[in-house]
Amino acid sequence: MKPTAFFVPLLLCNSLWGYGKNDRESKMNIVYIMTDDHSYQTISAYGGPLGKLAPTPNLDRLAAKGMLFQRAFVENSLSTPSRACLMTGLYSHQNGQRTLFGNVDTTKTFFSEILQQNGYQTAVVGKWHMRCEPKGFDYYQVLWDQGAYYHPEFKSKDTNGKYVRREGYATTLTTDYAIDFLEHRNTSMPFCLLVHHKAPHRNWMPEPKYLHLYENAEFPYPDTFDDDYNTRCRPANEQEMQIDKDMTIVYDLKLNQLKDTSPYNKEWNVKGMQASINRMNVEERGQWEAAYEKRYADFMKKKAAGADMKKWKYQEYLKDYLRCIKSIDDEVGRLLEYLEAHDLMENTMIVYTSDQGFYMGEHGWFDKRFMYEESFRTPLIIYYPQKKENSKCNALVQNIDYAPTILDAAGIEKPHYMVGNSLLPLLSGKIPAKWRRDIYYHYYDYPAQHKVRRHDGVRDSRYKLIHFYGTKKDPLDCNELYDLKKDPNELNNLYDDLKYKKVQQRLQKRLDEYRSALKVDEYNDK
């Protein structure tokens, strides 16, 4: 269902901003699309095995028009910190949003405010997920908290601070609001539109038309599916994100028929799944129950346990996750079609990425948080008019670079305090001589859900050093070193291998330099 138009066209005249037609025509529009927990492994343009069975043609089409980044990373693999990093161009400890339930420092300037001050019309639609009002936006339609998949609540400037239920599926509604902004914007001004999808965040609820998609598919198992973590530090063994032990039968796999009597359930996931189903209308609920009745029957028939149960859960998890990706791909296509139909492709930069990566069974896991590649690395596609098409980039880039890139596209010099670099020079197909040679990562959110311990580290083009640390009450001091060329799956911790002593010392020096230069003030303090 299409939304009611809540956007009031801006009536600001050009003279207010001090630029005229020629300036307007030279200004680049920006569309930044970000999903939640979308793994690069599930975009077929990246060439992985999952993409062969579940292709993403519209994302592939965008990649064919632009540049596919092979080494894009986050600085903290967690949703809200990643969003704060985007808006401020700062590391987590610099913008205040270290953890999921912390608070971004609202005295920091958001790049959207800078764009407004330079004559841009700005909008954000979909998932905001920060404990502050959207700053620097002329238009917003943002989801409550994580957002629901079915008939979610949105807040806008016209709802008096209240979240109002909208009829429809979250992925479709988010695109509806993006197009609503584009339809009613002031066409005399350049624009920046952030399209932040809720999907494919847990618990991966497909839209009705895709409830049976991939029903008979058999997805390949990753090489590390049965990882035993035997060379790793304690955190790899102590986490709670394993498909076999921690993925719930009701909330994650939708078998609400089991109710409270199943030994696989915990109270929160039974109530959470029921609350999600209760949002549906009668027709949707009928379709939903018919679709998952088959899964329930299969579960009861197999009576799987141990390794067989782990495989069964993985297959069903993949089906729901990839069904959500199918809807994302559809909506990216719909937005591209709008831009093409309205002659906007020749003056609009389009970015597609995720707030972090995600485990698709690698190491036997789901979720994110660790500095291991699958959660540390994200998809990133950038289309820029008149730049080289169908190209790939191997430079080390990070989400601290997105705010400087958007400002650069708008012809605005980044503020001196922003720590990232504009990615626009990379779009020529060549890596500048002075481009960074390594990147810094820091995860803070412990104790918390999934029990991933605090750690920081540094990665260069071949090697990665990770340091796990604890608190005074719960001490931990453990290191891991990986040769990503010889061991891309990060199975063999080389930290105590004398053959890698010089590599270890070099990376430790860089890690210490990052900590000192960035003034990581909470390191080992709590």
Backbone torsions as a table, in degrees:
resi	resn	phi	psi	omega
1	MET	NA	132.3	179.5
2	LYS	-72.8	144.1	-178.7
3	PRO	-76.3	156.0	167.9
4	THR	-68.0	141.1	-178.2
5	ALA	-74.9	110.3	179.6
6	PHE	-97.7	-2.7	-174.7
7	PHE	-88.2	126.3	174.4
8	VAL	-94.6	120.8	-177.3
9	PRO	-53.1	136.5	179.0
10	LEU	-72.3	136.8	-175.7
11	LEU	-109.6	10.8	-179.3
12	LEU	-64.5	135.0	-179.0
13	CYS	-89.3	159.8	-177.7
14	ASN	-59.0	-35.5	-175.9
15	SER	-64.6	-25.1	179.1
16	LEU	-63.4	-35.0	-177.5
17	TRP	-94.3	-11.3	175.4
18	GLY	80.2	26.8	174.5
19	TYR	-142.2	156.5	-176.2
20	GLY	-118.7	-157.7	-171.8
21	LYS	-60.6	-46.2	-177.1
22	ASN	-62.4	-39.7	177.4
23	ASP	-64.1	-42.8	-178.0
24	ARG	-61.0	-43.9	-176.6
25	GLU	-68.6	-22.9	180.0
26	SER	-89.1	-10.6	-178.7
27	LYS	-80.4	134.0	179.7
28	MET	-85.9	131.0	169.8
29	ASN	-76.9	156.9	-177.5
30	ILE	-134.0	128.3	170.9
31	VAL	-121.0	116.8	-178.0
32	TYR	-113.6	112.7	-178.1
33	ILE	-106.5	123.2	179.9
34	MET	-131.2	126.4	174.9
35	THR	-97.5	173.3	-177.7
36	ASP	-113.0	113.4	177.8
37	ASP	73.1	30.7	178.7
38	HIS	-87.3	118.3	-179.0
39	SER	-79.9	141.7	174.9
40	TYR	-63.5	-23.2	-179.0
41	GLN	-64.5	-19.9	-175.3
42	THR	-108.7	21.8	169.6
43	ILE	-111.1	118.3	-171.7
44	SER	-64.9	-21.7	176.9
45	ALA	-61.8	-23.3	178.8
46	TYR	-81.1	-8.9	171.1
47	GLY	80.9	13.9	179.6
48	GLY	-78.2	169.4	-177.2
49	PRO	-66.4	-30.4	-179.4
50	LEU	-67.6	-33.6	-179.1
51	GLY	-64.8	-23.7	178.8
52	LYS	-70.7	-32.6	-179.6
53	LEU	-93.5	-25.0	-179.0
54	ALA	-134.3	74.1	-175.7
55	PRO	-68.1	156.5	177.8
56	THR	-122.5	77.9	-170.9
57	PRO	-62.3	-34.9	-177.8
58	ASN	-75.4	-38.0	174.1
59	LEU	-67.1	-36.9	176.5
60	ASP	-64.1	-38.3	179.1
61	ARG	-64.2	-40.4	177.1
62	LEU	-64.5	-42.2	178.3
63	ALA	-62.3	-37.3	179.4
64	ALA	-67.1	-26.0	178.3
65	LYS	-85.4	-17.0	-173.7
66	GLY	-136.4	-137.5	-175.9
67	MET	-120.6	134.7	176.5
68	LEU	-102.4	119.8	-178.4
69	PHE	-90.7	125.8	-176.3
70	GLN	-91.0	-17.1	-177.6
71	ARG	-134.0	63.5	175.7
72	ALA	-102.9	135.4	-173.5
73	PHE	-136.9	166.8	172.5
74	VAL	-105.9	167.5	177.1
75	GLU	-100.2	-7.2	179.6
76	ASN	-165.0	109.2	-170.2
77	SER	-81.5	76.5	-179.8
78	LEU	-159.6	142.7	-166.4
79	SER	-57.8	-61.0	-173.9
80	THR	-66.1	-43.9	173.8
81	PRO	-57.6	-37.5	179.1
82	SER	-63.8	-39.2	179.8
83	ARG	-69.3	-37.7	176.7
84	ALA	-65.9	-37.2	176.7
85	CYS	-62.2	-44.3	177.3
86	LEU	-56.8	-51.0	-172.5
87	MET	-70.1	-30.2	-174.5
88	THR	-103.3	-22.1	-173.6
89	GLY	70.8	25.1	-176.7
90	LEU	-125.9	155.7	171.9
91	TYR	-65.6	163.3	-176.1
92	SER	-57.4	-45.5	-177.1
93	HIS	-70.1	-18.4	178.6
94	GLN	-85.6	-31.8	180.0
95	ASN	-98.2	-2.8	174.7
96	GLY	92.4	-15.5	-174.5
97	GLN	-95.6	74.6	-179.1
98	ARG	-78.6	-33.8	-171.7
99	THR	-123.6	172.5	-176.9
100	LEU	-62.4	-41.5	-174.6
101	PHE	-104.8	16.7	173.7
102	GLY	-80.3	-168.5	-178.1
103	ASN	-130.1	130.1	174.1
104	VAL	-65.9	145.9	176.9
105	ASP	-75.0	104.6	-174.6
106	THR	-75.4	-3.4	171.5
107	THR	-77.6	-14.5	176.3
108	LYS	-73.6	143.6	179.8
109	THR	-79.3	131.4	174.1
110	PHE	-86.4	146.3	-178.5
111	PHE	-61.5	-25.7	177.5
112	SER	-63.5	-33.8	177.0
113	GLU	-67.1	-39.1	178.8
114	ILE	-65.3	-40.8	177.5
115	LEU	-61.6	-44.5	178.4
116	GLN	-57.9	-42.4	-178.6
117	GLN	-67.3	-15.6	-180.0
118	ASN	-112.4	27.1	170.0
119	GLY	85.9	17.0	178.4
120	TYR	-96.4	145.6	170.8
121	GLN	-94.2	129.0	-169.4
122	THR	-123.6	149.0	179.7
123	ALA	-151.9	148.7	170.8
124	VAL	-135.6	133.3	179.0
125	VAL	-131.4	144.0	177.2
126	GLY	100.4	-135.1	-172.1
127	LYS	-83.2	120.7	176.1
128	TRP	-99.5	-57.3	169.3
129	HIS	58.0	36.2	168.8
130	MET	-128.6	151.0	-175.4
131	ARG	-85.2	52.9	174.8
132	CYS	-155.0	161.2	175.8
133	GLU	-71.0	147.1	174.3
134	PRO	-57.5	121.0	-178.2
135	LYS	-100.1	136.0	174.3
136	GLY	81.6	25.7	-178.9
137	PHE	-121.6	131.5	175.8
138	ASP	-76.6	-25.6	-175.4
139	TYR	-142.9	133.8	169.3
140	TYR	-150.0	148.6	170.9
141	GLN	-137.8	98.3	-171.8
142	VAL	-117.9	145.0	-178.8
143	LEU	-74.0	151.4	172.5
144	TRP	-73.4	126.8	174.8
145	ASP	51.0	-128.0	178.3
146	GLN	-70.7	-24.5	-175.7
147	GLY	85.9	142.5	175.9
148	ALA	-94.0	152.6	176.2
149	TYR	-73.3	-41.4	-175.6
150	TYR	-105.2	124.8	175.0
151	HIS	48.9	59.8	-175.7
152	PRO	-76.7	166.4	175.1
153	GLU	-94.8	134.7	175.9
154	PHE	-121.5	152.6	173.5
155	LYS	-121.3	140.4	176.7
156	SER	-134.9	-178.8	177.5
157	LYS	-67.6	-14.5	-175.3
158	ASP	-102.9	6.4	-177.0
159	THR	-107.4	12.2	175.3
160	ASN	55.9	41.3	176.7
161	GLY	79.7	0.6	-177.9
162	LYS	-98.9	148.9	172.9
163	TYR	-91.8	127.0	-173.5
164	VAL	-115.5	131.8	179.6
165	ARG	-63.9	134.6	175.1
166	ARG	-117.0	142.0	-179.2
167	GLU	-85.6	121.0	178.5
168	GLY	144.9	-176.6	-179.3
169	TYR	-97.1	136.2	-169.2
170	ALA	-55.1	-42.6	-177.7
171	THR	-64.1	-42.4	178.7
172	THR	-68.3	-44.1	-179.4
173	LEU	-61.2	-39.4	-179.9
174	THR	-61.1	-42.0	176.0
175	THR	-68.4	-37.4	176.2
176	ASP	-55.7	-45.0	-178.2
177	TYR	-71.0	-33.8	175.4
178	ALA	-60.6	-45.4	179.6
179	ILE	-69.8	-34.0	176.0
180	ASP	-59.5	-42.8	176.2
181	PHE	-61.8	-47.2	-178.1
182	LEU	-63.0	-36.0	-179.8
183	GLU	-68.5	-33.9	-172.4
184	HIS	-109.7	7.2	-177.9
185	ARG	-69.5	164.5	173.3
186	ASN	-81.2	107.0	-173.9
187	THR	-71.6	-4.7	176.3
188	SER	-85.2	-1.4	-177.6
189	MET	-122.9	146.3	171.6
190	PRO	-70.6	159.7	-176.2
191	PHE	-133.6	157.1	170.4
192	CYS	-129.7	119.6	-176.2
193	LEU	-119.3	121.0	175.3
194	LEU	-100.2	122.5	-178.9
195	VAL	-114.0	101.2	-172.3
196	HIS	-109.3	103.2	-177.8
197	HIS	-81.1	144.3	172.7
198	LYS	-69.4	-42.2	-178.7
199	ALA	-67.9	153.1	-1.6
200	PRO	-97.3	48.6	-179.0
201	HIS	-61.5	149.3	173.4
202	ARG	-49.7	131.7	22.9
203	ASN	-110.3	32.5	165.8
204	TRP	53.9	65.0	-178.7
205	MET	-98.9	110.1	-177.5
206	PRO	-69.6	157.2	173.4
207	GLU	-76.6	157.3	-171.2
208	PRO	-51.7	-40.5	-174.7
209	LYS	-69.0	-14.2	-178.8
210	TYR	-113.2	15.8	-178.2
211	LEU	-62.8	-22.7	-179.3
212	HIS	-110.3	4.1	179.4
213	LEU	-63.5	140.7	179.7
214	TYR	63.2	18.7	-173.7
215	GLU	-57.3	-36.2	-177.2
216	ASN	-105.5	12.2	-179.2
217	ALA	-75.8	148.6	172.6
218	GLU	-120.9	104.4	-174.5
219	PHE	-83.0	144.0	-179.1
220	PRO	-69.1	150.3	178.8
221	TYR	-90.8	137.0	178.8
222	PRO	-65.2	155.7	-177.7
223	ASP	-59.3	-28.6	-176.3
224	THR	-100.1	17.8	-175.0
225	PHE	-55.5	-36.0	-178.5
226	ASP	-108.7	33.7	178.0
227	ASP	-54.2	137.2	178.2
228	ASP	-106.4	1.1	174.2
229	TYR	58.5	25.3	-167.8
230	ASN	-75.0	-10.2	174.8
231	THR	-108.1	1.7	-172.2
232	ARG	-93.4	166.3	175.0
233	CYS	-70.4	170.3	-178.4
234	ARG	-51.2	-41.9	-174.6
235	PRO	-55.6	-35.8	178.9
236	ALA	-65.0	-27.5	179.7
237	ASN	-88.3	-24.9	-171.6
238	GLU	-99.3	-7.8	-179.5
239	GLN	-60.5	162.8	175.5
240	GLU	-123.1	67.0	179.2
241	MET	-141.8	28.3	-179.9
242	GLN	-86.2	137.3	-178.7
243	ILE	-59.7	-42.5	-175.3
244	ASP	-73.4	-37.4	-173.7
245	LYS	-97.9	-31.8	-167.6
246	ASP	-115.4	-13.4	176.1
247	MET	-80.0	123.5	-172.5
248	THR	-83.5	148.0	-179.0
249	ILE	-73.2	-36.2	-176.5
250	VAL	-87.5	-60.7	-173.8
251	TYR	-66.6	-44.6	-176.2
252	ASP	-85.1	-38.9	-173.5
253	LEU	-107.2	3.4	164.9
254	LYS	72.4	21.0	-179.8
255	LEU	-92.9	64.6	-176.5
256	ASN	-69.5	-8.7	176.2
257	GLN	-63.4	-21.5	-176.8
258	LEU	-76.2	-20.7	176.6
259	LYS	52.8	-146.8	-174.8
260	ASP	-86.0	-5.9	-173.0
261	THR	-84.8	-12.0	-176.4
262	SER	-78.4	136.8	176.6
263	PRO	-67.8	-11.2	-178.2
264	TYR	-84.9	-7.2	-169.2
265	ASN	-103.4	154.4	167.9
266	LYS	-121.4	153.4	-172.4
267	GLU	-57.2	-40.8	-174.9
268	TRP	-63.5	-37.0	-175.0
269	ASN	-79.3	-26.2	174.0
270	VAL	-67.3	-47.1	180.0
271	LYS	-66.9	-37.9	-179.7
272	GLY	-64.9	-41.8	178.7
273	MET	-67.8	-40.3	-179.8
274	GLN	-64.9	-39.4	178.3
275	ALA	-63.1	-37.2	178.4
276	SER	-66.9	-41.8	179.6
277	ILE	-67.8	-35.8	-179.1
278	ASN	-64.7	-17.0	178.7
279	ARG	-74.9	-18.9	-173.5
280	MET	-77.4	153.3	171.3
281	ASN	-81.7	175.8	-173.2
282	VAL	-60.0	-44.3	-179.0
283	GLU	-63.9	-46.3	-179.8
284	GLU	-62.4	-41.5	-178.9
285	ARG	-64.6	-38.6	177.3
286	GLY	-62.5	-43.2	178.3
287	GLN	-64.0	-42.5	-179.3
288	TRP	-61.6	-50.4	-177.0
289	GLU	-65.5	-36.0	177.1
290	ALA	-65.4	-39.8	-178.5
291	ALA	-66.9	-46.1	-174.7
292	TYR	-86.8	-7.2	172.8
293	GLU	-62.7	-37.6	178.5
294	LYS	-64.6	-40.7	177.5
295	ARG	-63.7	-41.4	179.3
296	TYR	-62.2	-44.3	-179.9
297	ALA	-63.1	-40.1	178.9
298	ASP	-65.1	-41.6	178.5
299	PHE	-61.4	-46.1	-178.1
300	MET	-69.2	-33.7	-179.5
301	LYS	-71.3	-43.4	-176.6
302	LYS	-70.3	-37.7	-175.2
303	LYS	48.4	44.4	-175.1
304	ALA	-68.6	153.9	177.2
305	ALA	-149.8	162.0	176.1
306	GLY	59.2	-130.8	-177.3
307	ALA	-63.1	-34.6	179.1
308	ASP	-67.9	-38.8	177.4
309	MET	-65.6	-41.1	178.5
310	LYS	-59.7	-44.6	179.6
311	LYS	-66.2	-41.4	179.3
312	TRP	-61.8	-45.9	179.7
313	LYS	-62.6	-40.9	179.0
314	TYR	-59.8	-46.9	-178.6
315	GLN	-61.7	-42.9	-178.8
316	GLU	-71.8	-37.1	174.4
317	TYR	-58.7	-49.0	-179.9
318	LEU	-59.7	-40.3	-178.6
319	LYS	-60.8	-48.2	-178.9
320	ASP	-67.5	-43.4	179.8
321	TYR	-59.5	-47.3	-176.4
322	LEU	-72.3	-26.4	172.7
323	ARG	-64.6	-39.4	176.6
324	CYS	-66.2	-36.6	177.5
325	ILE	-65.0	-36.3	178.0
326	LYS	-58.8	-42.4	177.7
327	SER	-65.8	-39.5	176.1
328	ILE	-58.8	-48.0	-179.0
329	ASP	-61.2	-41.2	176.3
330	ASP	-57.1	-46.4	-174.2
331	GLU	-73.7	-32.3	171.3
332	VAL	-61.2	-42.2	177.3
333	GLY	-61.5	-41.4	-179.9
334	ARG	-64.4	-40.4	178.8
335	LEU	-67.9	-40.0	176.6
336	LEU	-61.9	-41.0	178.9
337	GLU	-62.2	-38.2	177.9
338	TYR	-64.1	-47.0	-178.3
339	LEU	-62.2	-39.9	178.7
340	GLU	-67.1	-43.3	-177.8
341	ALA	-66.4	-25.0	-178.2
342	HIS	-106.8	20.8	173.7
343	ASP	55.7	40.2	-178.6
344	LEU	-102.7	-9.0	-175.8
345	MET	-67.9	-26.1	-176.6
346	GLU	-79.4	-7.3	-179.6
347	ASN	-140.8	33.3	-178.8
348	THR	-138.1	124.6	170.5
349	MET	-84.2	134.6	179.5
350	ILE	-121.8	127.0	178.3
351	VAL	-116.0	135.0	171.4
352	TYR	-125.2	128.8	179.2
353	THR	-157.2	-174.3	175.7
354	SER	-130.1	159.2	-179.8
355	ASP	-72.2	-16.0	170.2
356	GLN	-172.2	176.4	175.0
357	GLY	-83.9	-169.3	-177.2
358	PHE	-160.6	149.1	179.2
359	TYR	-87.7	126.8	176.1
360	MET	-107.9	53.8	180.0
361	GLY	90.8	-8.2	175.9
362	GLU	-61.1	135.7	-175.7
363	HIS	62.9	13.9	-178.1
364	GLY	77.6	19.1	-169.7
365	TRP	-113.0	162.8	158.4
366	PHE	-125.7	175.5	-177.8
367	ASP	81.1	-155.4	-168.5
368	LYS	-147.3	-130.7	170.2
369	ARG	82.1	-45.8	-177.6
370	PHE	-71.4	160.8	175.5
371	MET	-83.5	-0.5	173.9
372	TYR	-63.0	154.4	-165.2
373	GLU	-53.2	-43.6	-170.2
374	GLU	-64.4	-28.0	176.9
375	SER	-100.7	-26.0	179.2
376	PHE	-73.2	-37.2	-176.1
377	ARG	-92.4	143.5	-178.9
378	THR	-126.1	160.0	167.9
379	PRO	-71.4	148.1	173.4
380	LEU	-153.3	122.5	175.9
381	ILE	-127.7	131.8	175.9
382	ILE	-127.4	122.9	170.8
383	TYR	-103.4	128.8	178.3
384	TYR	-135.3	123.7	-176.2
385	PRO	-53.7	139.9	177.2
386	GLN	67.4	7.7	174.8
387	LYS	-94.8	167.3	-176.0
388	LYS	-58.2	131.0	-179.5
389	GLU	-90.1	160.0	172.7
390	ASN	49.3	48.0	-178.2
391	SER	-115.3	162.9	-179.9
392	LYS	-128.0	149.7	-177.9
393	CYS	-129.2	132.0	179.4
394	ASN	-106.9	10.1	177.6
395	ALA	-68.9	150.2	175.8
396	LEU	-77.3	114.1	178.3
397	VAL	-125.2	160.5	-173.3
398	GLN	-146.2	161.8	-175.9
399	ASN	-70.3	-10.1	169.5
400	ILE	-67.9	-12.2	-179.0
401	ASP	-87.1	-13.0	-170.8
402	TYR	-70.4	-43.7	178.2
403	ALA	-62.0	-47.8	176.1
404	PRO	-59.7	-34.7	179.6
405	THR	-66.5	-44.6	179.8
406	ILE	-63.8	-43.1	178.3
407	LEU	-64.2	-40.3	178.9
408	ASP	-62.8	-41.9	178.0
409	ALA	-61.3	-30.6	179.1
410	ALA	-84.7	0.5	179.8
411	GLY	78.0	26.2	-176.9
412	ILE	-115.2	129.5	177.5
413	GLU	-70.2	134.5	-177.8
414	LYS	-68.3	147.2	175.6
415	PRO	-61.3	152.1	-174.5
416	HIS	-63.1	-25.3	-176.0
417	TYR	-81.3	-15.2	178.7
418	MET	-69.2	132.1	-171.0
419	VAL	-92.2	-14.5	-178.0
420	GLY	-87.0	-178.2	-179.4
421	ASN	-125.8	147.3	174.6
422	SER	-64.4	138.4	178.7
423	LEU	-87.9	-5.5	-175.9
424	LEU	-58.3	-38.4	178.5
425	PRO	-60.3	-25.7	-179.4
426	LEU	-73.2	-20.9	-174.7
427	LEU	-70.0	-10.8	175.4
428	SER	-74.6	-14.6	-178.8
429	GLY	99.0	-3.7	178.8
430	LYS	-118.9	143.3	177.8
431	ILE	-91.4	120.8	179.9
432	PRO	-56.3	147.6	-175.9
433	ALA	-58.8	-32.7	-176.3
434	LYS	-96.1	14.9	-180.0
435	TRP	-65.9	150.2	-177.8
436	ARG	-54.4	149.1	179.2
437	ARG	-108.3	-7.3	177.7
438	ASP	-157.0	168.0	-178.6
439	ILE	-137.0	155.8	-177.0
440	TYR	-110.8	143.4	-179.9
441	TYR	-133.1	146.3	176.7
442	HIS	-152.5	122.3	177.7
443	TYR	-113.3	129.6	-171.7
444	TYR	-114.7	-16.5	-161.7
445	ASP	-81.7	75.1	175.2
446	TYR	-145.6	139.6	-2.7
447	PRO	-74.7	139.0	-178.9
448	ALA	-163.9	179.5	178.2
449	GLN	-53.9	139.1	-179.6
450	HIS	77.9	-9.3	169.3
451	LYS	52.0	45.0	173.1
452	VAL	-88.0	125.4	-174.2
453	ARG	-72.5	156.0	177.7
454	ARG	-62.7	141.4	177.4
455	HIS	-162.1	156.0	170.5
456	ASP	-134.7	172.8	-177.7
457	GLY	-179.7	177.4	179.9
458	VAL	-135.3	142.7	178.0
459	ARG	-130.3	134.9	171.1
460	ASP	-113.5	-161.0	-174.6
461	SER	-69.7	-15.2	-178.2
462	ARG	-131.2	-34.7	-171.1
463	TYR	-116.9	157.9	177.8
464	LYS	-140.3	130.9	175.2
465	LEU	-116.2	126.7	179.4
466	ILE	-121.5	134.8	175.2
467	HIS	-119.7	117.0	174.8
468	PHE	-92.3	133.0	-178.0
469	TYR	-134.8	158.4	-177.7
470	GLY	-115.0	-150.4	179.9
471	THR	-125.1	174.6	178.7
472	LYS	-63.3	-34.3	179.2
473	LYS	-82.8	-22.8	-176.1
474	ASP	-138.2	74.0	-171.7
475	PRO	-68.5	146.6	176.5
476	LEU	-159.2	134.7	179.4
477	ASP	-150.6	97.7	-173.5
478	CYS	-147.9	143.4	-175.2
479	ASN	-124.6	151.6	174.9
480	GLU	-135.4	141.3	180.0
481	LEU	-132.4	132.3	-177.7
482	TYR	-128.9	140.6	170.2
483	ASP	-97.8	99.0	-172.3
484	LEU	-70.7	-17.6	176.3
485	LYS	-74.7	-45.5	-179.1
486	LYS	-85.9	-24.1	-173.7
487	ASP	-137.1	67.4	-177.0
488	PRO	-64.0	-20.4	179.4
489	ASN	-87.8	-1.3	175.7
490	GLU	55.9	56.2	179.0
491	LEU	-103.2	-22.5	-171.8
492	ASN	-115.9	100.0	178.5
493	ASN	-72.2	118.0	-174.4
494	LEU	-102.2	14.6	-169.7
495	TYR	-58.5	-36.8	-178.8
496	ASP	-99.9	12.2	179.9
497	ASP	-82.4	117.9	-176.3
498	LEU	-62.3	-25.2	178.5
499	LYS	-64.3	-23.2	-177.3
500	TYR	-109.1	19.6	-176.5
501	LYS	-60.2	-43.6	-179.0
502	LYS	-67.1	-38.5	176.7
503	VAL	-63.0	-44.0	179.5
504	GLN	-60.4	-44.9	-179.0
505	GLN	-66.1	-40.4	179.8
506	ARG	-64.4	-46.1	-179.8
507	LEU	-68.7	-35.1	177.6
508	GLN	-64.4	-39.2	176.7
509	LYS	-61.9	-43.9	178.5
510	ARG	-64.9	-38.7	178.8
511	LEU	-64.1	-42.9	177.8
512	ASP	-63.9	-37.7	178.9
513	GLU	-66.0	-41.0	176.3
514	TYR	-61.1	-47.3	-178.3
515	ARG	-59.6	-40.3	-178.9
516	SER	-72.3	-48.3	-177.2
517	ALA	-65.7	-36.9	-178.1
518	LEU	-88.1	-6.9	179.3
519	LYS	54.7	58.2	179.1
520	VAL	-74.7	89.8	-167.2
521	ASP	-77.8	-15.1	-178.2
522	GLU	-99.5	7.1	-177.0
523	TYR	-61.3	118.0	177.5
524	ASN	63.6	14.3	-176.2
525	ASP	-88.3	-25.6	-172.7
526	LYS	-127.4	NA	NA
